[in-house]
Amino acid sequence: MALIVQKYGGTSVGSVERIQAVAQRVYKTVKAGNSLVVVVSAMGKTTDGLVKLANEISRNPNRREMDMLLSTGEQVTIALLSMALQELGQPAISMTGAQVGIVTEAEHSRARILHIETTRLTRHINEGKVVVVAGFQGTSSTEEMEITTLGRGGSDTSAVAIAAALGANFCEIYTDVAGILTTDPRLVPEAQLIDAITCNEMLELASLGAKVLHPRSVEIARNYGVPLVVRSSWTDAPGTWVTSAKPQGRSLINLEIARPVDHVEFDTDQAKVALLRVPDKPGVAARLFGEISRQKVDVDLIIQSIHEGNSNDIAFTVTTPILKRAEAVTTAIAPALRSQSNPKLDEAEVMIEHNIAKVSIAGAGMIGRPGVAAKMFATLAEAGVNIQMISTSEVKVSCVVHAAECDRAVAALRTAFEIEAGEQGAGSRGELLTPNSSLLTPNSSLLTPHSSPTPPVRGVALDLNQARLAIRQLPDRPGMAAKLFGLLAQHNISVDMIIQSQRCRVIDGVPRRDIAFTVSRIDGENAKEMLTQVAAELGWGEVVLDSAIAKVSIVGAGMLGQPGVAAKMFEALAQHQINIQMIATSEIKISCVVAQEQGVKALQVIHTAFELAGSEKFVVPA
């Protein structure tokens, strides 16, 4: 007999008929000999309706009262589903987040779970009842016991957290699609079902498919080793398993606010190749990395900074033994990349830097916590370590520093994030987990010419809700990135991609670089205003905001061992005249910023290029 936690989203319980269908599914699962906890969302568009009512009363509703209001939506569903189960002869009891013992921070509208008191929950399970739990809510740990809500995706978070607290055999997430798909079926109906995907891949693809899993739920599953399966509420299809490594005995106290960083990783066997002043037009990255791939040059980090005038800078890192080959390839192709429309433009210049190291922090807890990157930069600044390159992903921030400063940087970061030296191997290069939980060779290459048992790309994601901020002429010295991102963290603004330009200018005796980063579009104007106010004081130049961008990403653990993945992505965009404005990579993800109006097309052509489409068309129910 298995202990299973099932979660049903709003569309799955959107009507009396659908609630009765869910009750039948639950009843069938219990009759198969399983114990069951069911977590549900509010019916259909109930939450949207409650928000609309609040906005009719107040332009800026009080967050406490909003939690009080929104928590009622799930309470309707749990009572009705419990009644439906009882009508089938199945003992059931409905429980709010507070009754089930979900204790959270005292943060209205965005609380994180501290722990779950499972005594009452376990008693009802042992009595043979199905416990129907209101997702998305809990109660604060303060004496007032305030009702709190968990924010977007809160029911997913509730379900996986309960599964972790109970030690459930697995957690099933029922939704309106057949499982995790290779991309959003609303944009590509031929999107293909993925049988299994790792938590690491799923975290990177936070916006994959029909946004069926919230990153916070995947973070908990990853941290506590909870097997997840995403299935359709309308069929008996097997769905998609989301797998994770065996957990390392984490405490269930401070469940969601445990340390955000699990590992400090480093690699001293690296060199940097930068190509400066390449034309800002479609096809440049495709030509460069196409040739690099043909010459079997292994590439690690890739970044392309914001354009300056009509040109861009592209930089990448390689292992030291193949630096000469990388330099030769880049030097040979540089003249072919010079601007044909403006012969007077300086020829693309190749810049080589030896004796560098890549230092990274990694952890699923970084998602949605704006202070983590800022803390890394501040720690490096306090240690006197200057940052030469920055590359970010959902679960990792990497900085390229001088090799002589690597030991100092790693020691400082381990202290700052409370990581023991033995918690990861020295020289770790970003170990990943395949769906069968075996370790891949820790070689963080995007273009490595070796065979791989997994497909190079599992899915393609599109984010149309970002804005890009660029700060010109930032002084190039330790501490500037810490100040910049520390200010954003103080204003609770989360940053996604961060790119530091390779071109350096000396102005008034001070070396300066540009830096660009993406934030949620709703934070764009506030971030620009705040940074502009302090620009003169901190010595940087103009702050430029562009809200008309889209970020398209490919993700797959298999790209570690496949040649030409980056080149294939860039070539697909080039063939459709889609210009790449920024590039950032991690070991299992490549992201490109393109113009907003080209975002959907970019996703579609990349999905086609990697042959991810299936023969079946998925239709998402209304």
C-alpha positions as CSV (number, residue, x, y, z in Angstrom):
1,M,0.0,0.0,0.0
2,A,1.4,3.4,-1.0
3,L,0.8,6.8,0.7
4,I,0.1,9.2,-2.2
5,V,-0.5,13.0,-2.3
6,Q,-2.6,14.1,-5.2
7,K,-3.1,17.8,-6.3
8,Y,-5.8,19.0,-8.6
9,G,-5.7,22.5,-10.1
10,G,-8.5,25.0,-10.7
11,T,-9.5,23.7,-14.1
12,S,-9.6,20.1,-12.8
13,V,-12.2,21.2,-10.2
14,G,-13.9,24.0,-12.2
15,S,-17.4,22.6,-12.0
16,V,-19.6,20.2,-10.0
17,E,-19.2,17.7,-12.8
18,R,-15.4,18.0,-12.7
19,I,-15.3,17.7,-8.9
20,Q,-17.4,14.5,-9.1
21,A,-15.0,13.2,-11.8
22,V,-12.1,13.9,-9.4
23,A,-13.9,12.1,-6.6
24,Q,-14.2,9.1,-8.8
25,R,-10.5,9.1,-9.6
26,V,-9.7,9.5,-5.9
27,Y,-12.1,6.7,-4.9
28,K,-10.6,4.4,-7.5
29,T,-7.0,5.1,-6.1
30,V,-8.1,4.3,-2.6
31,K,-9.9,1.1,-3.6
32,A,-6.6,0.0,-5.2
33,G,-5.2,-0.1,-1.6
34,N,-3.6,3.3,-1.2
35,S,-3.8,6.0,1.5
36,L,-4.5,9.4,0.1
37,V,-4.2,13.1,0.8
38,V,-5.8,15.4,-1.8
39,V,-4.7,19.0,-2.2
40,V,-7.0,21.2,-4.3
41,S,-7.0,24.7,-5.8
42,A,-10.0,27.1,-6.0
43,M,-12.6,26.2,-8.6
44,G,-11.9,27.6,-12.1
45,K,-11.6,31.3,-12.2
46,T,-12.7,31.8,-8.5
47,T,-9.5,33.5,-7.5
48,D,-9.6,35.9,-10.4
49,G,-13.2,36.8,-9.4
50,L,-12.2,37.4,-5.8
51,V,-9.3,39.7,-6.9
52,K,-11.7,41.6,-9.1
53,L,-14.1,42.1,-6.2
54,A,-11.2,43.4,-4.0
55,N,-10.1,45.8,-6.8
56,E,-13.7,47.2,-7.0
57,I,-13.5,48.0,-3.3
58,S,-9.9,49.3,-3.2
59,R,-7.2,50.3,-5.7
60,N,-4.6,49.0,-3.3
61,P,-6.1,46.2,-1.2
62,N,-4.5,45.4,2.2
63,R,-2.4,42.3,1.8
64,R,-3.7,40.8,5.0
65,E,-7.3,41.2,4.0
66,M,-6.4,39.8,0.5
67,D,-5.1,36.6,2.1
68,M,-8.3,36.4,4.2
69,L,-10.4,36.8,1.0
70,L,-8.4,34.6,-1.4
71,S,-8.1,31.7,1.1
72,T,-11.9,31.2,0.9
73,G,-11.7,30.0,-2.7
74,E,-10.0,26.7,-1.7
75,Q,-12.4,26.2,1.2
76,V,-15.3,25.9,-1.2
77,T,-13.5,23.2,-3.2
78,I,-12.4,21.1,-0.2
79,A,-15.9,21.0,1.2
80,L,-17.5,20.0,-2.1
81,L,-14.9,17.3,-2.9
82,S,-15.2,15.9,0.6
83,M,-19.0,15.7,0.1
84,A,-18.6,14.1,-3.3
85,L,-16.4,11.4,-1.8
86,Q,-18.8,10.8,1.1
87,E,-21.6,10.3,-1.5
88,L,-19.5,7.5,-3.0
89,G,-19.2,5.9,0.4
90,Q,-15.6,6.9,0.9
91,P,-14.8,8.5,4.4
92,A,-13.3,11.9,3.8
93,I,-12.6,15.1,5.8
94,S,-11.8,18.6,4.5
95,M,-9.1,20.7,6.2
96,T,-7.9,24.2,5.7
97,G,-4.1,24.9,5.6
98,A,-4.3,26.0,9.2
99,Q,-6.1,22.8,10.3
100,V,-3.7,20.6,8.5
101,G,-0.8,22.3,10.3
102,I,0.9,24.2,7.5
103,V,3.0,26.9,9.4
104,T,4.5,29.7,7.4
105,E,6.3,32.9,7.6
106,A,4.3,36.0,8.6
107,E,4.4,37.3,5.0
108,H,1.0,37.9,3.5
109,S,0.5,37.0,-0.2
110,R,4.0,35.4,-0.5
111,A,4.7,33.3,2.6
112,R,7.1,30.4,2.6
113,I,6.4,27.2,4.5
114,L,8.4,26.7,7.7
115,H,7.1,23.3,8.8
116,I,4.0,21.1,8.8
117,E,2.5,19.7,12.0
118,T,1.4,16.3,10.7
119,T,-0.1,14.7,13.9
120,R,-3.8,15.4,13.0
121,L,-3.2,14.7,9.3
122,T,-1.6,11.3,10.1
123,R,-4.4,10.4,12.5
124,H,-7.1,10.9,9.9
125,I,-5.1,8.9,7.3
126,N,-4.7,6.0,9.8
127,E,-8.5,6.1,10.3
128,G,-8.9,5.3,6.6
129,K,-10.1,8.8,5.6
130,V,-9.1,10.7,2.5
131,V,-7.9,14.1,3.8
132,V,-8.9,16.9,1.4
133,V,-6.6,19.9,2.0
134,A,-6.9,23.5,0.9
135,G,-3.8,24.4,-1.1
136,F,-2.2,27.8,-1.4
137,Q,-2.6,28.7,2.3
138,G,-1.3,28.3,5.8
139,T,-1.1,30.1,9.1
140,S,1.7,32.2,10.5
141,S,3.9,31.1,13.3
142,T,3.2,34.2,15.3
143,E,0.8,34.2,18.3
144,E,-1.9,35.9,16.1
145,M,-1.9,32.8,13.8
146,E,-2.7,34.9,10.8
147,I,-4.0,33.3,7.6
148,T,-1.3,33.5,4.9
149,T,-1.2,32.5,1.3
150,L,1.8,31.1,-0.6
151,G,1.6,33.2,-3.8
152,R,1.4,32.0,-7.4
153,G,1.6,28.2,-7.7
154,G,0.8,27.8,-4.0
155,S,-1.3,24.6,-4.3
156,D,1.7,22.8,-6.1
157,T,3.9,24.0,-3.2
158,S,1.4,22.8,-0.6
159,A,1.1,19.4,-2.1
160,V,4.8,18.6,-2.5
161,A,5.5,20.0,1.0
162,I,2.9,17.7,2.5
163,A,4.4,14.8,0.6
164,A,7.8,15.6,2.0
165,A,6.5,16.0,5.5
166,L,4.6,12.7,5.4
167,G,7.4,10.8,3.6
168,A,4.8,9.9,0.9
169,N,5.8,7.4,-1.8
170,F,5.1,10.0,-4.5
171,C,3.1,13.1,-5.3
172,E,0.8,13.3,-8.3
173,I,0.0,16.7,-9.9
174,Y,-3.1,16.6,-12.0
175,T,-3.6,19.4,-14.5
176,D,-5.1,20.2,-17.9
177,V,-2.3,18.8,-20.0
178,A,-1.0,15.2,-20.4
179,G,2.2,16.0,-18.5
180,I,5.4,18.0,-19.1
181,L,5.6,18.9,-22.8
182,T,8.6,19.9,-24.8
183,T,7.1,23.4,-25.0
184,D,3.8,25.3,-24.4
185,P,1.1,23.5,-26.4
186,R,-0.8,26.8,-26.8
187,L,2.1,28.0,-29.0
188,V,3.1,24.6,-30.5
189,P,0.2,22.2,-30.6
190,E,2.6,19.4,-31.8
191,A,4.6,19.7,-28.5
192,Q,5.6,16.2,-27.4
193,L,5.1,14.6,-24.0
194,I,8.3,14.0,-22.0
195,D,8.3,10.6,-20.2
196,A,10.8,11.7,-17.5
197,I,12.8,14.8,-16.6
198,T,15.1,15.7,-13.8
199,C,14.3,18.3,-11.2
200,N,17.3,20.3,-12.3
201,E,16.0,20.4,-15.9
202,M,12.5,21.2,-14.6
203,L,13.8,24.1,-12.5
204,E,15.6,25.6,-15.5
205,L,12.5,25.3,-17.5
206,A,10.3,27.1,-15.0
207,S,8.0,28.3,-17.8
208,L,8.0,25.0,-19.8
209,G,4.8,23.6,-21.3
210,A,1.6,25.0,-19.9
211,K,3.4,26.2,-16.7
212,V,2.2,23.0,-15.0
213,L,4.7,23.1,-12.1
214,H,5.7,26.1,-10.0
215,P,9.5,26.2,-9.3
216,R,8.9,26.3,-5.6
217,S,7.3,22.9,-5.7
218,V,10.1,21.5,-7.8
219,E,12.6,23.0,-5.3
220,I,11.0,21.1,-2.4
221,A,10.9,17.9,-4.5
222,R,14.6,18.2,-5.3
223,N,15.6,19.1,-1.7
224,Y,13.6,16.2,-0.1
225,G,13.7,13.6,-2.9
226,V,10.0,13.5,-3.5
227,P,9.1,11.7,-6.7
228,L,6.7,13.8,-8.7
229,V,4.4,12.8,-11.6
230,V,2.4,15.2,-13.7
231,R,-0.7,13.8,-15.2
232,S,-3.9,14.9,-17.0
233,S,-7.1,15.1,-15.1
234,W,-9.0,13.9,-18.2
235,T,-7.2,10.7,-19.1
236,D,-5.3,7.7,-17.6
237,A,-2.1,8.5,-19.5
238,P,1.1,7.8,-17.5
239,G,2.2,11.5,-17.6
240,T,5.7,12.7,-16.8
241,W,7.9,11.7,-13.9
242,V,10.1,14.5,-12.4
243,T,13.0,12.7,-10.7
244,S,15.6,13.8,-8.2
245,A,18.7,12.5,-6.4
246,K,18.4,10.9,-3.0
247,P,18.2,13.7,-0.5
248,Q,21.0,14.4,2.0
249,G,18.9,14.2,5.2
250,R,17.5,17.7,5.3
251,S,15.5,18.8,8.3
252,L,11.8,19.4,7.8
253,I,12.1,22.5,10.0
254,N,12.4,25.7,8.0
255,L,11.2,23.6,5.0
256,E,11.2,26.4,2.4
257,I,13.7,28.8,3.9
258,A,16.6,26.4,4.3
259,R,19.8,27.8,2.9
260,P,19.4,28.8,-0.8
261,V,22.8,27.6,-1.9
262,D,23.8,23.9,-1.7
263,H,27.2,24.0,-3.4
264,V,30.2,26.2,-4.2
265,E,31.9,24.9,-7.3
266,F,35.0,26.0,-9.1
267,D,37.1,25.2,-12.2
268,T,40.6,26.6,-12.5
269,D,41.3,24.8,-15.8
270,Q,39.8,27.6,-18.0
271,A,40.7,30.4,-20.4
272,K,38.5,33.1,-22.0
273,V,38.2,33.9,-25.6
274,A,36.3,37.2,-26.4
275,L,35.4,38.5,-29.9
276,L,34.9,42.2,-29.7
277,R,33.0,44.4,-32.2
278,V,31.2,41.8,-34.2
279,P,28.2,43.1,-36.2
280,D,24.9,43.3,-34.4
281,K,22.8,41.3,-36.9
282,P,21.3,37.9,-37.3
283,G,23.7,35.0,-38.1
284,V,26.9,36.2,-36.4
285,A,26.6,33.8,-33.4
286,A,25.5,31.0,-35.7
287,R,28.6,31.4,-37.9
288,L,31.0,31.7,-35.0
289,F,29.7,28.7,-33.0
290,G,29.0,26.7,-36.1
291,E,32.7,26.8,-37.0
292,I,33.7,26.2,-33.4
293,S,31.5,23.1,-33.4
294,R,32.9,21.8,-36.7
295,Q,36.4,22.1,-35.2
296,K,35.4,20.1,-32.1
297,V,36.2,22.9,-29.7
298,D,34.6,22.3,-26.3
299,V,32.9,25.5,-25.0
300,D,31.7,26.1,-21.4
301,L,30.2,29.5,-20.7
302,I,28.9,31.7,-23.5
303,I,27.8,35.3,-23.1
304,Q,26.8,38.0,-25.5
305,S,26.5,41.4,-24.0
306,I,24.2,44.2,-25.1
307,H,25.0,46.0,-28.4
308,E,27.0,49.2,-28.5
309,G,26.4,51.1,-31.6
310,N,26.2,48.5,-34.4
311,S,28.3,45.9,-32.8
312,N,28.3,43.3,-30.1
313,D,30.9,41.4,-28.0
314,I,30.7,37.6,-27.6
315,A,32.9,35.7,-25.1
316,F,33.2,32.1,-24.2
317,T,35.4,30.0,-21.9
318,V,37.3,26.8,-22.8
319,T,39.6,24.4,-21.0
320,T,43.2,25.4,-21.1
321,P,44.6,22.5,-23.2
322,I,42.4,23.5,-26.2
323,L,42.9,27.2,-25.9
324,K,45.3,27.4,-28.9
325,R,42.7,25.6,-31.1
326,A,39.9,27.9,-29.9
327,E,42.1,31.0,-30.6
328,A,43.0,29.7,-34.0
329,V,39.3,29.1,-35.0
330,T,38.1,32.4,-33.6
331,T,41.0,34.4,-35.2
332,A,40.3,32.7,-38.6
333,I,36.6,33.6,-38.6
334,A,36.9,37.1,-37.2
335,P,37.6,38.8,-40.5
336,A,34.5,37.2,-42.1
337,L,32.4,38.7,-39.4
338,R,33.4,42.3,-40.0
339,S,30.7,44.7,-41.1
340,Q,30.1,44.6,-44.8
341,S,27.8,47.6,-44.7
342,N,30.4,49.8,-43.0
343,P,33.9,49.0,-44.1
344,K,35.3,51.8,-41.8
345,L,34.1,49.9,-38.8
346,D,37.0,48.4,-36.8
347,E,37.5,44.7,-37.6
348,A,36.4,42.2,-35.0
349,E,39.1,41.8,-32.5
350,V,40.0,38.5,-30.7
351,M,41.0,38.9,-27.0
352,I,42.5,36.0,-25.1
353,E,42.8,35.8,-21.3
354,H,44.7,33.0,-19.6
355,N,44.8,32.2,-15.9
356,I,41.1,32.5,-15.1
357,A,38.8,30.5,-13.0
358,K,35.1,29.9,-12.9
359,V,33.5,30.1,-9.4
360,S,29.8,29.2,-9.0
361,I,27.1,29.0,-6.4
362,A,24.3,26.5,-7.0
363,G,21.1,25.6,-5.3
364,A,17.4,25.3,-6.0
365,G,16.6,27.7,-3.2
366,M,17.9,30.7,-5.2
367,I,14.7,30.9,-7.2
368,G,12.7,34.0,-6.3
369,R,15.2,35.2,-3.7
370,P,16.7,38.5,-5.0
371,G,19.4,38.7,-2.4
372,V,21.4,35.6,-3.3
373,A,23.3,36.9,-6.3
374,A,23.9,40.2,-4.5
375,K,25.3,38.3,-1.5
376,M,27.7,36.4,-3.8
377,F,28.9,39.6,-5.4
378,A,29.3,41.4,-2.1
379,T,31.3,38.4,-0.7
380,L,33.7,38.5,-3.6
381,A,34.1,42.2,-3.3
382,E,34.9,42.0,0.4
383,A,37.5,39.4,-0.5
384,G,39.0,41.8,-3.0
385,V,38.0,39.6,-6.0
386,N,37.1,41.3,-9.2
387,I,34.5,39.8,-11.5
388,Q,35.4,39.5,-15.2
389,M,32.3,37.6,-16.4
390,I,28.9,36.8,-15.0
391,S,26.5,34.1,-16.2
392,T,23.3,33.1,-14.5
393,S,20.5,30.5,-14.6
394,E,17.6,29.6,-12.4
395,V,19.7,27.5,-10.1
396,K,23.3,28.8,-10.6
397,V,25.3,32.0,-10.6
398,S,28.8,31.7,-12.2
399,C,31.6,34.3,-12.1
400,V,34.9,34.3,-14.0
401,V,37.7,35.6,-11.8
402,H,41.5,35.6,-12.0
403,A,42.9,32.2,-11.2
404,A,45.1,33.5,-8.5
405,E,42.0,34.7,-6.6
406,C,40.1,31.4,-7.0
407,D,41.0,29.9,-3.6
408,R,40.2,33.1,-1.8
409,A,36.9,33.4,-3.6
410,V,35.8,29.8,-2.9
411,A,36.8,30.1,0.8
412,A,34.8,33.4,1.2
413,L,31.7,32.0,-0.6
414,R,31.7,28.8,1.5
415,T,31.9,30.9,4.7
416,A,29.2,33.3,3.5
417,F,26.7,30.5,2.5
418,E,27.7,28.2,5.3
419,I,28.9,25.4,3.0
420,E,31.4,22.9,4.4
421,A,34.4,22.1,2.2
422,G,33.4,18.4,2.1
423,E,29.9,19.1,0.8
424,Q,31.1,19.0,-2.8
425,G,34.2,17.7,-4.5
426,A,37.1,20.1,-5.0
427,G,37.1,21.4,-8.6
428,S,33.4,20.4,-9.0
429,R,32.1,21.4,-12.4
430,G,28.4,21.4,-12.0
431,E,27.3,17.7,-11.6
432,L,23.8,17.0,-12.9
433,L,21.4,14.1,-12.5
434,T,19.9,12.1,-15.4
435,P,16.3,10.7,-15.1
436,N,17.8,7.5,-13.7
437,S,19.6,9.4,-11.0
438,S,23.1,8.5,-12.2
439,L,25.8,11.1,-12.2
440,L,27.0,12.4,-15.5
441,T,30.6,13.1,-16.1
442,P,31.1,16.6,-14.6
443,N,32.3,18.3,-17.8
444,S,30.4,21.5,-18.2
445,S,30.7,21.7,-22.0
446,L,27.9,22.8,-24.4
447,L,29.7,21.5,-27.5
448,T,31.6,18.4,-26.4
449,P,32.1,15.8,-29.1
450,H,31.1,12.7,-27.0
451,S,28.1,10.5,-27.2
452,S,25.3,10.9,-24.7
453,P,22.4,8.6,-23.8
454,T,20.0,11.5,-23.3
455,P,18.6,13.8,-25.9
456,P,20.6,17.1,-26.0
457,V,17.5,19.3,-25.6
458,R,14.4,18.2,-23.6
459,G,12.4,21.4,-24.0
460,V,12.1,25.0,-25.1
461,A,10.8,27.8,-22.9
462,L,9.6,31.3,-23.7
463,D,9.3,34.2,-21.2
464,L,7.5,37.2,-22.5
465,N,7.3,38.9,-19.2
466,Q,10.8,40.3,-18.8
467,A,12.4,43.7,-19.3
468,R,16.1,44.5,-19.8
469,L,18.0,47.2,-18.0
470,A,21.4,48.3,-19.1
471,I,23.8,50.4,-17.1
472,R,26.5,52.1,-19.2
473,Q,30.0,52.8,-18.0
474,L,29.9,51.0,-14.7
475,P,33.3,51.4,-12.9
476,D,35.2,48.1,-13.3
477,R,36.3,47.4,-9.7
478,P,35.4,45.0,-6.9
479,G,32.1,45.9,-5.2
480,M,30.2,47.6,-8.0
481,A,28.1,44.5,-8.9
482,A,27.5,44.0,-5.2
483,K,26.2,47.6,-4.8
484,L,24.0,47.3,-7.9
485,F,22.4,44.0,-7.2
486,G,22.3,44.8,-3.5
487,L,20.1,47.8,-4.2
488,L,17.8,45.7,-6.3
489,A,17.5,43.1,-3.6
490,Q,16.7,45.8,-1.0
491,H,13.7,46.7,-3.2
492,N,12.7,43.0,-3.5
493,I,13.5,43.0,-7.3
494,S,14.6,39.6,-8.6
495,V,17.1,39.4,-11.4
496,D,17.2,36.7,-14.1
497,M,20.0,37.0,-16.7
498,I,23.0,39.1,-15.9
499,I,25.6,39.9,-18.6
500,Q,28.7,42.0,-18.1
501,S,30.3,43.4,-21.3
502,Q,33.8,42.4,-22.3
503,R,34.7,45.8,-23.8
504,C,36.4,48.0,-21.3
505,R,36.9,51.8,-21.7
506,V,39.0,54.0,-19.6
507,I,37.2,57.3,-18.8
508,D,38.9,59.9,-16.6
509,G,41.4,57.2,-15.6
510,V,38.7,54.7,-14.5
511,P,38.2,51.5,-16.4
512,R,34.5,51.0,-17.1
513,R,32.2,48.3,-18.6
514,D,28.5,48.1,-19.4
515,I,26.3,45.6,-17.5
516,A,22.8,44.4,-18.5
517,F,20.3,42.3,-16.7
518,T,16.7,41.2,-17.0
519,V,13.9,41.6,-14.4
520,S,10.2,41.0,-14.4
521,R,8.5,43.5,-16.6
522,I,6.3,44.8,-13.8
523,D,9.6,45.7,-11.9
524,G,11.2,47.4,-14.9
525,E,10.1,51.0,-14.5
526,N,10.7,51.0,-10.7
527,A,14.1,49.5,-11.1
528,K,15.1,52.1,-13.7
529,E,13.9,55.0,-11.6
530,M,15.7,53.7,-8.5
531,L,19.0,53.1,-10.3
532,T,18.8,56.4,-12.1
533,Q,18.5,58.2,-8.8
534,V,21.8,56.7,-7.5
535,A,23.7,56.7,-10.8
536,A,25.6,60.0,-10.1
537,E,26.4,59.0,-6.5
538,L,27.8,55.6,-7.5
539,G,29.6,56.8,-10.6
540,W,27.8,55.0,-13.4
541,G,26.3,56.4,-16.6
542,E,22.9,56.1,-18.3
543,V,20.3,53.6,-17.2
544,V,18.4,52.2,-20.2
545,L,15.2,50.2,-20.0
546,D,13.8,48.0,-22.8
547,S,10.5,46.3,-22.1
548,A,10.0,44.9,-25.6
549,I,12.1,41.7,-25.2
550,A,11.6,38.0,-25.0
551,K,13.8,35.3,-23.5
552,V,13.8,31.9,-25.3
553,S,15.7,29.0,-23.7
554,I,16.7,25.4,-24.4
555,V,17.3,23.0,-21.6
556,G,18.7,19.5,-21.4
557,A,21.2,17.5,-19.4
558,G,22.2,15.8,-22.7
559,M,23.7,18.9,-24.1
560,L,26.7,18.2,-21.9
561,G,27.8,15.5,-24.3
562,Q,26.5,16.6,-27.7
563,P,28.4,18.7,-30.3
564,G,26.9,21.8,-31.8
565,V,23.9,22.4,-29.6
566,A,24.5,26.1,-29.2
567,A,25.3,26.5,-32.9
568,K,22.1,24.7,-33.9
569,M,20.0,27.0,-31.7
570,F,21.8,30.1,-33.1
571,E,21.5,28.9,-36.7
572,A,17.7,28.3,-36.4
573,L,17.3,31.9,-35.3
574,A,19.5,33.2,-38.0
575,Q,17.7,31.3,-40.8
576,H,14.5,33.3,-39.8
577,Q,16.3,36.6,-39.4
578,I,15.8,36.7,-35.7
579,N,18.6,38.8,-34.1
580,I,20.1,37.7,-30.8
581,Q,20.5,40.6,-28.4
582,M,22.0,38.7,-25.4
583,I,23.2,35.2,-24.7
584,A,23.7,33.5,-21.4
585,T,24.4,29.8,-20.6
586,S,24.7,27.3,-17.8
587,E,25.7,23.6,-18.0
588,I,22.2,22.5,-19.1
589,K,20.6,25.7,-20.4
590,I,21.2,28.3,-23.2
591,S,19.1,31.5,-23.2
592,C,18.8,34.1,-25.8
593,V,17.1,37.5,-25.6
594,V,15.3,38.5,-28.8
595,A,12.8,41.2,-29.7
596,Q,9.4,40.7,-28.1
597,E,7.5,40.5,-31.4
598,Q,9.8,37.6,-32.5
599,G,9.6,35.6,-29.3
600,V,6.9,33.2,-30.3
601,K,8.5,32.6,-33.7
602,A,11.9,32.1,-32.0
603,L,10.4,29.4,-29.8
604,Q,8.7,27.7,-32.7
605,V,11.7,27.5,-35.0
606,I,14.0,26.3,-32.2
607,H,11.5,23.6,-31.3
608,T,11.4,22.5,-34.9
609,A,15.2,22.6,-35.3
610,F,15.7,20.1,-32.4
611,E,12.9,17.9,-33.8
612,L,10.9,18.0,-30.6
613,A,7.4,17.9,-32.2
614,G,5.3,14.8,-32.1
615,S,2.5,13.5,-34.4
616,E,-0.2,14.1,-31.8
617,K,-1.7,17.6,-31.2
618,F,-2.4,18.6,-27.6
619,V,-5.5,20.7,-27.0
620,V,-5.5,22.5,-23.7
621,P,-9.1,22.5,-22.2
622,A,-10.7,25.9,-21.6
